Amino acid sequence: MEIDIKRMAHLARIDLDPQDESTIATELEIILARISRLFEVDVEGVPPTFVMGAESMEPAEDLPHESLCRELVMECAPSVHDGYFKVPRESQGV
């Protein structure tokens, strides 16, 4: 499996030197190979240890609460323009 480390680093907004790129790519390939081996395990007849489903989960009570103060939220934002969060465009390529 080919892993595009440069693209992943860009999307995660982290800088990696070439040595780190090589190390991380190798480690990710090992992790993914080990995970793929799990799909080879025969689990026929093994009962599940837990059940995830709507009937097994209690929904949290939906209670109204006071909203966050817009001014305070905007003060904490790293970049604001005309009262909105300013974020980089992802459509400009990697």
Secondary structure, 3 states (H helix, E strand, C coil): CCCCHHHHHHHCCCCCCHHHHHHHHHHHHHHHHHHHHHCCCCCCCCCCCCCCCHHHCCCCCCCCCCCCCHHHHHHHCCCEECCEECCCCCCCCC
